[in-house]
Amino acid sequence: MPVLPIIDALIFLGWSSLIVAFLQKAVLLTTSFRPFPFGMHPADFVTVACTFLLFALALAARTWVKEHEPAIQARRRRARLAEAGYEIDEMPDPGFRRERADGETPPRRLAGY
């Protein structure tokens, strides 16, 4: 499911709530008319707007991190291999997987890697 339309909707709802709060506050200050749509005061609309905008920010950050995670893992893997003494030319291809013969056990890994 694409995330960008959800982020856009949250941003739109947040800014719309801020505009409604501003307009409601302007009406309250300039007239004797007391409009409270849905029983909400301007501070309530500001709270709703902050909630929507923070959710949009959190969702965008989570999406960005998830999208860049493979690159970060590849960079860490290259750093570990370089630290282990591999040259750039002889680093194993991450997509290459050798098929094991029957009964062959996988090589042991170092603890913590």
VENZI-V308359 format. One record per residue. N is the residue number from 1. PHI is phi as a letter, one per 20 degrees, with the letter a starting at -180 (999 if undefined). Layout:
# VENZI-V308359
N_PHI ; N_PHI
This chain:
# VENZI-V308359
1_999 ; 2_f ; 3_e ; 4_g ; 5_f ; 6_f ; 7_f ; 8_f ; 9_f ; 10_f ; 11_f ; 12_f ; 13_f ; 14_f ; 15_f ; 16_f ; 17_f ; 18_f ; 19_f ; 20_f ; 21_f ; 22_f ; 23_f ; 24_f ; 25_f ; 26_f ; 27_f ; 28_f ; 29_f ; 30_e ; 31_c ; 32_e ; 33_f ; 34_d ; 35_e ; 36_c ; 37_f ; 38_l ; 39_m ; 40_d ; 41_e ; 42_g ; 43_f ; 44_f ; 45_f ; 46_f ; 47_f ; 48_f ; 49_f ; 50_f ; 51_f ; 52_f ; 53_f ; 54_f ; 55_f ; 56_f ; 57_f ; 58_f ; 59_f ; 60_f ; 61_f ; 62_f ; 63_f ; 64_f ; 65_f ; 66_f ; 67_f ; 68_e ; 69_f ; 70_f ; 71_f ; 72_f ; 73_f ; 74_f ; 75_f ; 76_f ; 77_f ; 78_f ; 79_f ; 80_f ; 81_f ; 82_f ; 83_f ; 84_f ; 85_o ; 86_f ; 87_e ; 88_g ; 89_f ; 90_d ; 91_f ; 92_f ; 93_f ; 94_f ; 95_e ; 96_e ; 97_c ; 98_e ; 99_f ; 100_e ; 101_f ; 102_g ; 103_n ; 104_f ; 105_e ; 106_f ; 107_f ; 108_f ; 109_d ; 110_f ; 111_f ; 112_n ; 113_d
